[in-house]
Amino acid sequence: SIEYMWSRGIRFVAHAPDYTHPDWRPEHLETLEKSYRRLAQFYINRARDGEHFFFTLFDEKLKSHASSPIALGEVCDFGAKKLSVAPDGRVYPCVQFISDKPGSEDFCIGHVATGMTPRRDELISLNKQSRPQCEGCAHLGRCANWCGCMNWQLTGKLTEVPGILCAHEQMLIPIVDKVGNTLWNERNRHFLEKHYKEYLQRFPYSFD
């Protein structure tokens, strides 16, 4: 799919698996891993060609290694920088909570006619709390456990990470790191400018 979109001139792709689909099986992750390895080589080849592109699934992982780990509440900043309004005027921290799913009403944080309630600050604070099952994980700060909305969709709790998300990230991050290591060792100009621009300004490499 990525190769097809590329052939149509698309260079910025924001993509992610549909973790909420009920039919996920271990064999699906195995198939996806093979596709990611193909995409990894595609990424490397396009970087070697000097192409300018951004694939969120890979580049956000590379960014979290090159720049800094992702802090809880930094990316999934629901309720703080993002609000969603239901047809009846009630306000929620994210569109995922405007739902018929049981318990969704607990995430109402106000109304357009009356303003916000203290529930807003409660949820913002809760989303910044650590995910207990992630303690000690080597990928902490780089995986998508920060998405409280996704956690709630699959587990019913903002701070409980679903197994499918964990399995996916454990599989994906090593593949992405291999891409990063390959292009770093090659001193690939495109890769370095994308993820280490400030570093290059201070310590420019010679590509002669």
HUBELZI-V553407 format. One record per helix or strand. SS is the DSSP state (H for helix, E for strand). FROM is the first residue (numbers start at 1). TO is the last residue. Records with the same first field share a line. If there is no record, write none. Layout:
BEGIN
SS=FROM-TO, FROM-TO
END
This chain:
BEGIN
H=2-7, 26-48, 56-66, 95-97, 104-107, 119-127, 132-134, 144-146, 148-155, 163-185, 189-195, 197-202
E=12-13, 54-55, 78-78, 82-82, 84-85, 90-92, 108-111, 115-116
END
